[in-house]
Amino acid sequence: MGTNDWDVEKTLEQAGLSNADNELPEASPDSEDKAPEKSLEKGEEDEQNLPPAEVEPEEPSKEEQPSKEEQSFDGGYVEGQKLPSKPTYVKNILIANKKYPLPETFAPGENKEARAAFEEMAAEAQLSSYNLTAFSTYRSYDYQVTLYNRYADRDGVEAADRYSARPGYSEHQTGLAFDIGEVNHEKHWASSSFGTTEAGKWLLANAHRYGFILRYPNHKEQITGYMHEAWHYRYVGKPIAEEIFKKNITLEEYLGVE
């Protein structure tokens, strides 16, 4: 199944499911010491990698609020901040979060090195009978405008900010973020339930071996700025991914940024 024509709502409808039936997200990843080369992150724009429709997230419950221990970092937006003219690199890593936005014109398309790593990882997962697919990767700035505004109109800005990036702040715009699920198990796509599946567990335990990290871990919202997303992986290269995995830290903690 291709990423370009995938539509969650259509898939659920065809399967006889509604949004109420689908478990929603908790709100709604080489050189020895280097990250992927900047030239790879700034490839030519691939307009055919248009993003799919997203699962409609629910407003977070009180039980999902961050604990006091999670509040050492402030992952929120800097209100009034203007988008930069150039993307930000820290330790040769492209960073995109609520403090470090991307230029509106930044349009690299899906990263080829990340795609190759994903295909290699998916091939190994297949040996264990897990048929992984990347159902959403690169998203343009313009698409994120539409996506975020839809969520904000529905749930309000405060709720939307916990599970959807404002335009210019989305990691998907880097071309290095891969939303991953299992073929023929679409009810777990973009859902917290993916982390409880055998395929999701395999991915969590092995993604770092291919250069991917779980970008938004559980109980790290005050650091990353987003609720736990069991399906959202970011490509950073093998050495860095392995270090982040072993230390059980976020990308922000690794880079020393908020």
N, C-alpha and C positions, 0 to 999 in steps of 0.2 A: 504493500500500500504506500503510495507516494505521500510526501509531506505537503505538496502544493494543493491537493484537492481534498484534504482531510477536514471534516467538519464534525465537531463533537455532537452538536445537537442533531444533525442528520443521522449520525451513526446510532445514537441512542434511540431516535425515532424508528429507525429501521429494525432495531433489535427489540422494539416493543417496550422501551424504557422511557421514563421521563426524567427530568432533572431531579425530581424528588426521589426517584429510584436509584440514582447514581450517587455514590458517596462523594461528596465534594471535598476540595482541599480544606486544610485546617482553617484557612480564611476563605476562602473561595472554593568541565568540569569541568637526534638530541646530543645537545651537548651536556656535559656533566653538571654544570651549575647554571644553565641559562634557560629562560623561558623560550617559547616559540619566537622566532625572529619577527621583528616588527613588520617586515615586508610581507610576511605571511598573513599577519593580522590586518593588513591594509590592502588586500587583494582587490581585484576589480569587482565592481558591484554586479551581483547576479540577480537580475530583476525577476527571474522565474521562481526564485525561492520565496515566494510570497507566503506569509504566515497563515496558518489555519485559524478557524474560529476557536475561541477558548471555552473551556468549561466555565459555567457561570458560578463563581464562588459565593458562599454564604458569608454574611457578616460574622466576624469572630464572636465566640461566646465568652462569657466572663471567665470560664475555666481556662481559656487560651491566653489570658493576659500574661505578660512576662513577669517573672518573679524578681524580687529585689536583687538576687544574685546575678541576674542577667543585665543589670543596669550600669555596668562599668563603662560601657561605651554608649554614645548617643547616635543611633543609626538614622535619625530623622533628617528631613530636608533642611537646607538653609533657605529660608523664605526670601524671595526677592533676588536670588542668585541668577545671574545670566548664564546662558550656555556659552562655553568657551569656543575659541576659534580652532583649538587643537585638542585632541584627546590626551588624557593623562596617563603616563607610564610611571610606575614605581617599581624599582628593581627589575626593570625591563618587562614588567607585566602591565598589560592594559587593564585599567581599573574603571569600572562603571558602577557607581552606587549612588545613594542619595546625597552624598557630599561631592562626588566627582562625576559630573555629567559629561556627555559627549556633544560634539558639535552637531547642529541640526543637519549639516551636509555630510556627516560621516556615514558612508554607505559602502562598507567593504564586501558585502555579500557573505555567504557562508564560508568559513575558513576551510581551505582545502586540507591542511594538515590535521585539523580537528576531525574532519569528515573521514580521512583515511584511518585515523586512530579509532574512531567509532566503528568503522567497518571491521577492523581487525578484532576489536573487542566483541562485536556482535557475532563474528564467526566463532570465537571461542565459546561464547555463551550458547551458541547453537549445539555445541558438542554435549552440553548438559541439558539439551532440549528446551532452552529458553530462546524464543524468537524475538529479539529486541528490535525496536524501530525508533528512530528519532522523528517524532511526529511534529515537532516545531523547532526550528533552528533560527536562522536569520530573520529579523523583522526590521522593516524600514522605520524611520522616524514618523513618516506620515501614517503608517498603519498603527503605530503606537498611540498616536493622537486619537484615532477612532476607538481603539480598544479601551484606553484609559477613560476617555470621556463617557463611554457607555457604562463602565463600572461606577464612576463617580456620580453620574446621573441617577443610577439605580440605588446605590448604597450610601451615597454621600462621600465626600472627599476623605474624611478621616478613616473610614472603613476601607475605601479603595486603596489608600496609601499603604495598607498593610499587606496587600497581596498583588498589587499591580503597580508597575513603574510609571511615573509621569513621562511624557514624551521627552526624549533626550537623556533619560536616566536608565533606560532598559539595557540589561546585559545582552539581550537578544540582538540589539543593534550592533554589537561588536562582531557578531558572526561566530562567536566562540561558545555560546550557550546552547545546550542541546536538551530539549525536553524528551525524555525517554520513557517508553512504555513497552508492553508486550503485545505482539500481534495476536488478534482474536481474543484479547482481554481488554477491550476498549473501555469497559466500565471502570477500570483502574487508571486510565490515562488522566493526567493532571489531577490526581486524587491522592490524598494522604494514604489511602488504602494500598497504593502501589508498594509502599515500603514494607507492608506485611506479607506480600506475595513472595513466593520462592524466587521469582525472577528479580524482584526488587531487592531482596536480601543478597542475591548473588552479585548484583550490580554494585551495591554499597560496599561489599567486601572486596571487589576486584577492579573497580573503575580506576583507582589510582595507578594500577599497573599499566594503564594505557594513557595516562596523563590527564584524567578527569577527576574532579572533586565534586562532592555534593555541596552545592553552592550555598544553600540555605538550610543548615542543620536544625534539628529540634532544640528548643531552649536557647537560641542564639539571636532572637529577633532584635534585641537592643544593640547588637553588634552589626548585624547585616542589614537591618532595617526592614526585613521581611519575615513573615511567618515561615514555618517549616514547609519546604516543598520537596517531597520525596522523589520527585521526577526530574528536578532541574539540576543538571550537571554542567560544569564549566571546564573547558580545556585550558590547562596551564602548562602542560608538558610533564613528562614522567618524573624527573628529579623533584620538582616542586610539589607535584601531586602526592608523591610518596611521603615527603616530609610533613605536609599538611595532614595527611591521613594518620601517620604514626603519632603525631602530636595532638590529634583530635582538636584542631583549631580551624578557624574560618580564614578566608582569604584576607579579610581585614586585619586579623591578628597576625598573620604571616607577614603582611606588608607593613604593619605598624601604623595603619591609618584608621580613622574612625569612619 
